[in-house]
């Protein structure tokens, strides 16, 4: 199954729903490593800083993803328009079917925009997947915790 502009909500929701458990499998151990890396007296402060950094990182990530997605969509649209060799023929065909020139142009523009957004979405999903894969590799280089992992002191 590939991602297309014709996808239904449920087809798009399943990958997002599957992300939830995997994020949980990432953040809970990461919090445990953070808590085990500090003394028991410092765990409350460490939990606060960890939560703050996670929230701040999420805000920066959302901003970067939105900026990258918008930029990629615009670039993809430019490339698609440049690669169209029969754009006028398509508009002429739509006009032959009874559409006005403005309507045919708007319809073709909408198709190109939809495809460019879908390509940008696929690019962003790939970039995010690479970031998570990199994080999965880098976690093995984290220093071992000083003590047992007990997260009860931070909550």
C-alpha positions as CSV (number, residue, x, y, z in Angstrom):
1,X,0.0,0.0,0.0
2,X,1.4,3.3,-1.0
3,X,0.5,6.8,0.0
4,X,-1.6,8.7,-2.6
5,X,-3.7,11.8,-2.5
6,X,-6.8,9.6,-2.7
7,X,-6.2,7.9,0.7
8,X,-9.0,7.8,3.1
9,X,-8.8,8.9,6.7
10,X,-8.5,5.4,8.0
11,X,-5.7,4.5,5.6
12,X,-3.7,7.5,7.0
13,X,-4.7,7.0,10.6
14,X,-3.4,3.4,11.0
15,X,0.3,4.4,10.6
16,X,-0.2,7.3,13.0
17,X,-1.9,4.9,15.5
18,X,1.0,2.5,15.2
19,X,3.4,5.3,16.1
20,X,1.9,5.7,19.6
21,X,3.1,2.4,21.1
22,X,6.6,2.8,19.5
23,X,6.9,6.3,20.9
24,X,6.0,4.9,24.3
25,X,8.7,2.3,23.9
26,X,11.2,5.1,23.3
27,X,10.3,7.7,25.9
28,X,9.7,5.4,28.9
29,X,13.2,3.8,28.7
30,X,14.7,7.2,27.9
31,X,13.2,8.7,31.0
32,X,14.4,5.7,33.0
33,X,18.0,6.2,31.7
34,X,17.7,9.9,32.6
35,X,16.5,9.2,36.1
36,X,19.1,6.5,36.8
37,X,21.8,8.9,35.7
38,X,21.4,11.2,38.7
39,X,21.4,10.8,42.4
40,X,18.0,10.1,44.1
41,X,17.9,13.6,45.6
42,X,18.2,15.2,42.1
43,X,15.6,13.0,40.4
44,X,12.7,15.4,40.8
45,X,14.8,18.2,39.2
46,X,16.0,15.8,36.5
47,X,12.4,14.8,35.7
48,X,11.4,18.4,35.4
49,X,14.3,19.2,33.1
50,X,13.7,16.1,31.1
51,X,10.1,16.9,30.6
52,X,10.9,20.5,29.6
53,X,13.6,19.4,27.1
54,X,11.2,16.9,25.6
55,X,8.5,19.6,25.2
56,X,11.0,22.1,23.8
57,X,12.4,19.5,21.4
58,X,8.9,18.6,20.2
59,X,8.1,22.3,19.6
60,X,11.3,22.7,17.6
61,X,10.7,19.5,15.7
62,X,7.1,20.5,14.8
63,X,8.4,23.9,13.5
64,X,11.2,22.2,11.5
65,X,8.8,19.6,10.0
66,X,6.3,22.3,9.0
67,X,8.9,24.5,7.5
68,X,10.5,21.6,5.6
69,X,7.1,20.2,4.5
70,X,6.0,23.6,3.1
71,X,9.4,24.2,1.4
72,X,9.4,20.7,-0.1
73,X,5.8,21.1,-1.4
74,X,6.7,24.4,-3.1
75,X,9.8,22.9,-4.6
76,X,8.0,19.8,-5.8
77,X,5.3,21.9,-7.4
78,X,7.9,23.9,-9.2
79,X,9.6,20.7,-10.5
80,X,6.3,19.2,-11.5
81,X,5.2,22.2,-13.4
82,X,8.6,22.3,-15.2
83,X,8.3,18.6,-16.1
84,X,4.8,18.9,-17.5
85,X,5.0,18.6,-21.3
86,X,1.4,18.4,-22.1
87,X,-0.2,20.9,-19.7
88,X,-1.8,22.9,-22.5
89,X,-3.1,19.8,-24.2
90,X,-4.6,18.7,-20.9
91,X,-6.3,22.1,-20.5
92,X,-7.5,22.0,-24.1
93,X,-9.0,18.5,-23.5
94,X,-10.8,19.7,-20.4
95,X,-12.1,22.7,-22.4
96,X,-13.3,20.3,-25.1
97,X,-15.3,18.5,-22.4
98,X,-17.1,21.7,-21.6
99,X,-15.0,23.4,-18.9
100,X,-14.1,27.0,-19.0
101,X,-10.4,27.9,-19.4
102,X,-10.3,29.2,-15.8
103,X,-11.9,26.1,-14.4
104,X,-9.6,23.8,-16.4
105,X,-6.5,25.7,-15.3
106,X,-7.6,25.7,-11.7
107,X,-8.3,21.9,-11.9
108,X,-4.9,21.1,-13.3
109,X,-3.3,23.4,-10.8
110,X,-5.1,21.6,-8.0
111,X,-3.9,18.3,-9.3
112,X,-0.3,19.4,-9.4
113,X,-0.6,21.0,-6.0
114,X,-2.0,17.8,-4.5
115,X,0.7,15.7,-6.0
116,X,3.4,18.1,-4.7
117,X,2.0,18.0,-1.2
118,X,1.9,14.2,-1.3
119,X,5.5,14.0,-2.4
120,X,6.5,16.5,0.3
121,X,4.6,14.4,2.9
122,X,6.5,11.2,1.8
123,X,9.8,13.1,2.0
124,X,9.0,14.3,5.5
125,X,8.0,10.8,6.6
126,X,11.3,9.5,5.3
127,X,13.3,12.2,7.1
128,X,11.5,11.5,10.3
129,X,12.0,7.8,10.0
130,X,15.7,8.4,9.5
131,X,15.9,10.6,12.6
132,X,14.2,7.8,14.6
133,X,16.6,5.2,13.2
134,X,19.5,7.4,14.1
135,X,18.2,7.8,17.6
136,X,17.8,4.1,17.9
137,X,21.4,3.6,17.0
138,X,22.7,6.5,19.2
139,X,20.9,5.2,22.3
140,X,23.5,2.4,22.4
141,X,26.2,4.9,22.9
142,X,24.6,6.5,25.9
143,X,26.5,6.0,29.2
144,X,25.3,3.3,31.4
145,X,23.2,4.5,34.4
146,X,24.9,4.8,37.7
147,X,22.3,2.9,39.6
148,X,19.1,0.9,39.2
149,X,16.4,2.4,37.0
150,X,13.7,3.5,39.5
151,X,11.5,6.3,38.1
152,X,9.3,6.6,41.2
153,X,11.4,9.5,42.6
154,X,10.7,11.8,39.7
155,X,6.9,11.6,39.9
